[in-house]
Amino acid sequence: MSRFTTMTTRERKMQAAAICREVHAQDEFSMDLGKKMSVPKDIMLEELSLASNRGSRLFKLRQRRSEKYTFENVHNQTNMQLNVRRTLHLIHKENTVRHRYMLVT
């Protein structure tokens, strides 16, 4: 049998209020945890390079995806620049031919 069944409603409310006061009193108390340690970037990157850590495996997958996108993006920009140059070159040739044709006639 539960201990709450023997308590009256008033007693349960008083117990709940006491628990609430206790919780709120703990909120006001702050524990001094000391100075936060700073972890050097080298150590963090070393831990991310371990294959045994799930977080490091996910980090590596994310790096590969970002590198793939970066390389694809660089190739696309290079191709786009080459296409623009070819187009400008062709337009220049056409204009030169038209200009010569106009001079001849």
C-alpha positions as CSV (number, residue, x, y, z in Angstrom):
1,M,0.0,0.0,0.0
2,S,1.3,3.5,-0.9
3,R,2.2,5.9,1.8
4,F,0.2,8.6,0.1
5,T,-3.1,6.8,0.6
6,T,-2.8,7.2,4.4
7,M,-2.0,11.0,4.1
8,T,-4.8,13.5,4.0
9,T,-5.0,16.1,1.2
10,R,-3.7,18.8,3.5
11,E,-0.7,16.7,4.4
12,R,0.1,16.0,0.8
13,K,-0.1,19.7,-0.1
14,M,2.1,20.5,2.8
15,Q,4.6,17.9,1.7
16,A,4.6,19.2,-1.9
17,A,5.1,22.7,-0.7
18,A,8.1,21.6,1.4
19,I,9.6,19.9,-1.6
20,C,9.1,23.0,-3.7
21,R,10.7,25.2,-1.0
22,E,13.7,22.8,-0.9
23,V,14.1,22.8,-4.6
24,H,13.9,26.6,-4.8
25,A,16.4,26.9,-2.0
26,Q,18.8,24.8,-4.0
27,D,18.4,27.1,-7.0
28,E,19.7,30.0,-4.9
29,F,22.7,28.1,-3.7
30,S,25.5,28.2,-6.3
31,M,28.4,25.9,-6.3
32,D,31.9,27.3,-7.1
33,L,33.2,25.0,-9.8
34,G,36.4,26.9,-10.2
35,K,38.0,28.3,-13.4
36,K,37.0,26.7,-16.7
37,M,39.9,25.0,-18.3
38,S,40.6,25.8,-21.9
39,V,41.5,22.9,-24.1
40,P,44.1,23.6,-26.8
41,K,42.8,23.3,-30.4
42,D,45.5,20.7,-31.1
43,I,44.2,18.3,-28.5
44,M,40.6,18.7,-29.8
45,L,41.7,18.0,-33.4
46,E,43.8,15.1,-32.2
47,E,40.7,13.6,-30.5
48,L,38.6,14.2,-33.6
49,S,41.2,12.2,-35.7
50,L,40.7,9.0,-33.6
51,A,38.7,6.3,-35.5
52,S,37.3,4.8,-32.3
53,N,35.2,7.8,-31.4
54,R,31.7,8.1,-32.9
55,G,31.9,11.9,-32.9
56,S,35.2,11.9,-34.8
57,R,33.8,9.5,-37.4
58,L,30.8,11.9,-37.9
59,F,33.2,14.8,-38.0
60,K,35.3,13.1,-40.8
61,L,32.1,12.4,-42.8
62,R,31.1,16.0,-42.5
63,Q,34.5,17.1,-43.6
64,R,34.5,14.9,-46.6
65,R,31.1,16.2,-47.7
66,S,32.2,19.8,-47.3
67,E,35.4,19.1,-49.2
68,K,33.5,17.4,-52.0
69,Y,31.2,20.4,-52.2
70,T,34.1,22.8,-52.2
71,F,36.0,21.0,-54.9
72,E,32.8,20.6,-57.0
73,N,32.1,24.3,-56.5
74,V,35.6,25.3,-57.6
75,H,35.4,23.1,-60.7
76,N,32.0,24.5,-61.5
77,Q,33.4,28.1,-61.2
78,T,36.4,27.2,-63.3
79,N,34.2,25.7,-66.0
80,M,31.9,28.7,-65.9
81,Q,34.8,31.1,-66.3
82,L,36.2,29.1,-69.2
83,N,32.7,29.1,-70.9
84,V,32.5,32.8,-70.4
85,R,35.9,33.3,-71.9
86,R,35.0,31.1,-74.9
87,T,31.7,33.0,-75.4
88,L,33.5,36.3,-75.3
89,H,36.1,35.1,-77.7
90,L,33.4,33.8,-80.1
91,I,31.5,37.1,-79.8
92,H,34.7,39.0,-80.5
93,K,35.4,36.9,-83.6
94,E,31.9,37.4,-84.9
95,N,32.2,41.2,-84.4
96,T,35.5,41.2,-86.2
97,V,34.1,39.2,-89.1
98,R,31.1,41.6,-89.3
99,H,33.3,44.6,-89.2
100,R,35.5,43.3,-92.0
101,Y,32.4,42.4,-94.0
102,M,31.0,45.9,-93.5
103,L,34.3,47.4,-94.7
104,V,34.4,45.2,-97.8
105,T,30.9,46.1,-98.9
